[in-house]
Amino acid sequence: MTKKKWAMVIMGEDYDPEVNRARLDTEKKEGHILTVRDPKEALSLAAKLKEEGFGAIEVCGAFGEKLARKMYEATGSTVPVCYVTTPPDELEKVLKFWGEE
């Protein structure tokens, strides 16, 4: 049986994609937590994941709908890209947490 491959992608300028990554395997799934530093790397990674047989990509809230859609298009519109959203009543707290350090 072939495992289903999926990826969770997190974006931040201080990540090193070669170092900041993890793999989560189960009997039926192969999960990858990957990082990118910017939108350009995200688009390149999406195309690469398609070529490597990934069936789904999830992205952190830093991506938003527009970049998630561009990533989907980078896969030839074949690999769904889901993105995290924040309920409106929690947005202020999220922005405070992720704001300037």
Secondary structure, DSSP 8 states (H G I E B T S, - for coil): ---EEEEEEEE-TT--TTTS-EEEE-SSEEEEEEEESSHHHHHHHHHHHHHTT--EEEE-TTTHHHHHHHHHHHTTS-S-EEE----GGGHHHHHHHHS--
